Amino acid sequence: MTAMTMPAVSHWIDGKPRPGTGGRFGPIFDPALGRQVRSVPLAGEAEIAEAIASAAAAFPAWRDASMAKRLTIMFAFRELLNARKAELAELITEEHGKVLSDALGEIARGQEVVEFALGFPHLTKGEYSENVSTGVDVYSLRQPLGVVGVISPFNFPAMVPLWFVPVAIAAGNTVVLKPSEKDPSAAIWIAGLFAEAGLPPGVLTVLHGDKQAVDGLLEHPDVASISFVGSTPIAKYVYETGTRNGKRVQALGGAKNHMLVLPDADLDLVADSAVNAGFGSAGERCMAISVIVAVEPVADVLIEKIAQRMATLRVGDGRRGCDMGPLVTEQHRDKVASYLDIASQDGATIVVDGRGIQVDGDPNGFWLGPTLIDNVPTTSRVYTEEIFGPVLSIVRVASYEQGVALINGNQYGNGTAIFTNDGGAARRFQNEVTVGMIGINVPIPVPVAYFSFGGWKDSLFGDVKAYGAAGFHFFTREKAVTSRWLDPSHGGINLGFPQNA
Ligand code: NAD
């Protein structure tokens, strides 16, 4: 089959699949096979307008649907998702490349947010004050925004949409989801499952596309908010453009997550954690550990322990029970591999080289094995840039203070971890470090669904994190009502500013 005759995924508009008609298509690859398996329509003007119009038309009835009805649908979705998650995991592995167990892991974290969203009636409750003035009561309501846009990255094709969609829908909004064009099938599968759960047409729309679709959402007057997750330059662009157009925006960006290892840490635990957090999902996680900051004298022993563990990892097709899969595209694999050349040029030491690794999979797959680089200069692009692949860097420092200064000097502030047996040091770290999510002897500190997810500095543009109570508040706005029931004694003209009496 040639690329031209590839089957194409559809948009999801008005509660059903809607084939792309804009004439532009992008390739979807199976990264473990290294070949295109289908194509994705890239929405043009007419499809963008149709998708937003459908969501806008569905809003009034969905806003007014009872909480009981919204809960019933969300509960049915949770049950269907739990029963059929294996299907979704296969789709994720096929288009993203991550191993099946990891695909199931991201679904489980997404399902947690669905379960959190089931508690939404509690979060919509307002406050009530009786008799603030004689015969006057004041109370507050939380109401949905309207049509909300969600734009997601390739690395979590199910979990990131599920960070936002259940919360937004439960709150009474209608959603236009623009998934990554690299692995868009998970989003369509989720929309189909919501329809099966009884969600009315237009409440969840999936619009495929690239910059044009994103710009369409950022500019359309009927879109009230944007929730974006992706790389920092695009997050910044989305935040600036969306807010300029009067929208509420939360834009989560890239990361460079450091693991600070103090000399008193359990180095076997550190080595296990570093390997799990550095190479899980081939390092294509915004919470992956990419830099180990080793407070001397631990580095030599730690490197030996990490390298021993790396030698046991089985890299290959995610459907074959391997530990680590391929990278998402050939272009991304080549970009990640190019950092190994940069490392050599900049005087770093490549301890384990993932190029040319033996794999349990098709030789055409987009492979790069786990890589470990020591003595990375902090001026090198290997340190300063987000690599987003299976490359773990070691930076050696002389003290805790030097380590914290390094982490705080970095442009990103998504996640970080400290490994130590000293409670005082850990407590000081959580207080001093300028990062949004902290692990203490925990390498990937992704908060559970009833807390909120988001970084500091260039890892989050906007004030509001994803999911949890903050996420729910993002998708609602407060209204304060001052009410008085007719009492003839309060009649009469008074042009003064209202005062308590
Ligand atoms: P990306 O920025 O390339 O794409 C994200 C989304 O933006 C996609 O839907 C894409 O279609 C769209 N997009 C791409 N180019 C655009 C442009 N020029 N204008 C407007 N929209 C555009 O990111 P990615 O490669 O899909 O995902 C990986 C990145 O996402 C990494 O930087 C990673 O750290 C980050 N990420 C962050 C978090 C977080 O919570 N902070 C979570 C997951 C991923």
Residues whose N, C-alpha, C, O or C-beta is under 5 A from the ligand:
A	BS01	NAD	I151 S152 P153 F154 N155 K178 P179 S180 E181 G209 D210 K211 V214 V229 G230 S231 T232 I234 L252 G253 G254 A255 C286 S459
